[in-house]
Amino acid sequence: MDTLNNENKTEFQTVEELMMAPAPKFNDVMRCVFKIKDYEIDVYFYLLDNSGSTIAEVSEFFDKDRSSIQRSLQTLMDKGMIKRKFRVLGAGGFTYIYTAVPIEETKLIMDRELNVWYQMMGQLVTNFEKR
């Protein structure tokens, strides 16, 4: 699963590039719709399988520094793909635990975003006037 360092990927940065691709994959659509990086997709799928993980656990799994993982987690939270909960530790401290939203919910978000884009493009076509 660790594809954080995989350089042999086809990356589509825009919906237009994705539409022209002969066989785009689900991750390609995720990358374009959410404007996220491959390693952030990897973190999302890790959390799907490891619900309630801490930054330390995610960082250890991917062998990345905590600050990089923290930025990825923040990006995924901003996109609505993961949730964070506060957990009090026995010694009086606290930590955050992270859980991915179910894939079905993520797919609904993606579908909604794609529909917004489609409607915007439809309006551009409808309102087009010859110059």
N, C-alpha and C positions, 0 to 999 in steps of 0.2 A: 504494500500500500504506500510505502514511503516514496513518493514521486517528487519530493521537494527539490531534488538535484537532477532530475531527468531533463536533459537538454533536447532530446529528440521528440519534440512535440510540435504538432501543427497548431499554431495559435491564431485564432480569429479575434481581432480587436473590435470589430464593428459588426453590426447586424448585417450590413451589406456584404461584408466578406463572408460571413456565415451563410448567407443566402446563396452565394455563388459556389459554396463548397459541395463536392459530389457526395460526401457522406459525413456530415458533422456528427459529433458525438454529444452526449448529454452534457459532459463537462464543458464543451465548447459553447453550448448555449448558456450554461451557468456563467461562464466567464464574461460573455457579451452582455447578458441581461443585467447582472449584478455589478459589472465592471470590477471584478476581483481577479486575483492572480491564482495560478495553479496551486501554489502551496496553501492558499486560503481555502480552496476547494478541498484539498487533502485534509486540512484541519476540520472542516465541516463534517466530512465523512468519518473521520476519527471519532468525533464527538457523537455521531449517530450510533457508533458501536460502543462508545465508552462514556455513556451519560454520567454527568456529575463529576467530571474530571476537573482538577485544579490546573492552574498555569504550570506549576512544577511538573505535573504528570504529562501534560501535553508537550512541554519543553523537553522533557527526558525522552519521550517517545520519538520525537523528530530530531533530537540532538541539536536543538537550536537554543539560542539564548532567550531568556525570559522576556526581554524587551521586544524581540521580534515576534514572539508568540502573543504577547500582550497586544501589540498593534494589530495582528491578524484577528484576534478575538474581538477587539473593538470594532474593526471593519465589519466582521460578520454580525455583530450585534446591531450595528448601524443599519445593516441591510435587512434585519429581521430574521436572519437565518439561525441564530443561536440566542439563548437566554442565559442570564447570569443570576445566581442566587447567593445571598449572604449566608455564611455558615459560621457559627460561633464555635471556637475550639475549646477544649476542656481547660486549658491553662489560661483562659481569659482573652486569648487573641481571636482573630477571625481570619477567614479566607473566603474567596469566591469560588463557587463551582459553576461549571459551564455545561449546558446541555443543548444539543442541536434540536431545532424544531423538526417535527416529523417530515420526511421527504415529501409526503403528500401536500403538506402546508407550503413547503418550499416551491413545489411545482405550481401551486395556486398563485403564489406571489409572482413567479416567472410568467405564468399565463396572463395575469393581470397587467404586468409591465409590457409584455408583447402586444396585448390588445390596445393599450394606450398608444404605443408607437404606431401600430397599424391604423388606428383612428386618426392620429396626427397626419400620417401620410395620405390617408383618404381625404382629409380636409384640404391638404395642399393641392391634391388633384382636382377636387371639386371646385376650389376657389381659383384655380389657375385661369388667368386671362392672357390671351395672346397679346404680345407687346408689339 
